[in-house]
């Protein structure tokens, strides 16, 4: 008779002030990046899923991409510089 592995699947969260308004929801299979958003008119809070990732590093890169895309840039170099600053900020505190 073959023993099956008991599933311990449950959801956990990483809610760090460093990545606000984002947080990471993780389970046994992936890291889901969520972004907390407040509707301007109603003031109602909701979550937007940015994606599902197989590693914490990929989840943090998704946060950096989304944060960098939140503003307009005059040049590609301005975008790259801002993106790199965000990545450096995240990687200095969270070594992956």
C-alpha positions in Angstrom: 0.0 0.0 0.0 1.3 3.4 -1.0 1.3 6.3 1.5 0.1 9.6 0.2 1.6 12.8 1.5 -0.8 14.8 3.6 -1.5 18.2 2.2 -0.7 21.1 4.5 -2.0 23.6 2.0 -3.0 26.8 3.7 -2.5 30.4 2.8 0.1 32.6 4.4 0.9 36.3 3.9 3.9 38.6 3.7 2.8 42.1 4.6 5.9 44.2 4.9 5.9 48.0 5.1 8.8 47.9 2.6 6.5 46.7 -0.2 3.2 48.5 0.7 0.6 48.8 -0.9 1.6 45.3 -2.1 1.6 42.1 -0.2 2.5 38.5 -1.1 0.1 35.6 -0.6 1.9 32.3 -0.5 0.8 28.7 -0.3 2.5 25.4 -1.0 2.7 26.0 -4.7 3.3 29.7 -5.5 3.6 33.3 -4.5 0.7 35.5 -5.5 1.4 39.3 -5.6 -1.6 41.4 -4.5 -1.9 45.1 -4.6 -4.3 46.9 -2.2 -6.3 49.6 -3.9 -8.8 52.1 -2.6 -11.5 53.3 -4.9 -11.5 57.1 -5.1 -15.2 57.7 -5.3 -16.5 55.1 -2.8 -13.4 54.7 -0.6 -13.9 50.9 -0.8 -10.7 48.8 -0.5 -10.1 45.9 -2.8 -7.1 43.8 -4.0 -5.8 43.5 -7.5 -3.8 40.3 -8.3 -0.7 41.1 -10.3 0.3 37.5 -10.9 1.4 34.1 -9.6 5.1 33.3 -9.3 7.2 30.3 -8.6 9.8 32.1 -6.5 10.0 35.0 -4.1 12.5 36.7 -6.4 10.1 36.7 -9.3 7.3 38.0 -7.1 9.5 40.9 -6.0 10.4 41.7 -9.6 6.7 41.9 -10.4 6.3 44.5 -7.6 9.2 46.5 -8.9 7.8 46.4 -12.5 4.3 47.5 -11.4 5.7 50.3 -9.1 7.9 51.6 -11.9 5.0 51.6 -14.4 2.9 53.7 -12.1 4.3 57.0 -13.4 5.2 58.5 -16.8 8.7 59.0 -18.0 10.3 61.3 -20.5 13.0 58.8 -21.6 13.6 55.1 -21.5 16.7 55.8 -19.4 14.5 57.5 -16.8 12.3 54.4 -16.6 15.3 52.1 -16.4 16.9 54.2 -13.6 13.7 54.3 -11.6 13.2 50.6 -12.0 16.7 49.8 -10.9 16.3 52.0 -7.9 13.2 50.1 -6.9 14.9 46.7 -7.4 17.9 47.8 -5.4 15.7 49.0 -2.6 14.0 45.7 -2.4 17.1 43.6 -2.8 19.0 45.4 -0.1 16.5 44.5 2.6 15.3 41.2 1.2 18.2 39.0 0.0 16.9 36.4 -2.4 
